Amino acid sequence: MSTSTRPWLSHQRYPQLLFWLLLAFGGALAISPHDRADWLLENSLLFAALAVLVATRKRFPFSRVSYTLLFLFFCLHSVGAHYTYSLVPYPEWWTWLTGRSDLGSGRNHYDRLVHFAFGLLLAYPIREVFLRVAEVRGFWGYSLPLVVTMALSVVYELIEWGAAELFGGDLGVAYLGTQGDPWDAQKDMALASLGACLAMLVTAALNARYQRDFAREWADSLRVKQHRPLGEDELRRLMRDEDQESRETSPARQTGSRDEGLP
């Protein structure tokens, strides 16, 4: 299926299509959310992310795969923001679809799903940034997106904690969404890490299958390129170079000053 026969699949139109679909989906979920204040708080980061994507769409257009993954995550998050994460009625949806009620009535695990999806769906777009901006290759093209995704999960948990402390009350509890689990933050970060790890493993498997120089690129990425130590040795070299440059330019400046004083 080529983009010539499916113009909406072009690199220009496909992101626009997803953007309008997300606006329609999010707009529908913006109608009568369970808690308007929590909805605004939950979506603040989503609005910021969309603004960044729109502002950078020409300078850094993502692949259609990355845009699709981002779209799916934003949709999952929008559902959680509408109901608040601890009240998403997915057991009822499951019963309606299957006629079975085997999901139980314990803790609401929708937030766990979205944290897992955070790693699973966002690791590849982050990898695309690393490959196209930093030009990382081989081992680092898989490990760095994993590590950054894990770090972003940690940052989000810190934001949740800070917002809960700042707003307090029912809004803080709804946004934090621990549901009485003292290890909620650790489990959320673990699930995000697991999702990112799975995404990078799948990506590596596909590249190992179709990329001819996969093994050579992987080995080359682990080869030491600069054998000279850095740290204090590098600082000493920089200071020595700066001192030498100052000595070389000082006579030239003095000569120039004398020349300027001649009639």
ZIFENRA-V72864 format. One record per backbone hydrogen bond with DSSP energy under -1.0 kcal/mol. NH is the residue of the N-H (numbers start at 1). CO is the residue of the C=O. If there is no record, write none. Layout:
BEGIN
nh:co
NH:CO
NH:CO
END
This chain:
BEGIN
nh:co
6:2
9:6
10:7
14:10
17:13
18:14
19:15
20:16
21:17
22:18
23:19
24:20
25:21
26:22
27:23
28:24
29:25
34:82
39:35
40:36
41:37
42:38
43:39
47:43
48:44
49:45
50:46
51:47
52:48
53:49
54:50
55:51
56:52
60:56
67:63
68:64
69:65
70:66
71:67
72:68
73:69
74:70
75:71
76:72
77:73
78:74
79:75
80:76
81:77
82:78
83:79
84:80
87:84
90:88
93:89
94:90
95:91
96:92
97:93
98:94
99:95
113:109
114:110
115:111
116:112
117:113
118:114
119:115
120:116
121:117
122:118
123:119
126:122
127:123
128:124
129:125
130:126
131:127
132:128
133:129
136:130
140:137
141:138
142:139
143:139
144:140
146:142
147:143
148:144
149:145
150:146
151:147
152:148
153:149
154:150
155:151
156:152
157:153
158:154
159:155
160:156
161:157
162:158
163:159
164:160
165:161
166:162
167:163
168:164
172:168
173:169
174:170
175:171
176:172
177:173
181:178
184:181
187:183
188:184
189:185
190:186
191:187
192:188
193:189
194:190
195:191
196:192
197:193
198:194
199:195
200:196
201:197
202:198
203:199
204:200
205:201
206:202
207:203
208:204
209:205
210:206
211:207
214:211
217:213
218:214
219:215
220:216
221:217
223:220
233:230
235:231
236:232
237:233
238:234
239:235
240:236
241:237
242:238
243:239
244:240
245:241
246:242
247:243
248:244
249:245
250:246
253:249
254:250
255:251
256:252
257:253
258:254
259:255
260:256
262:259
END
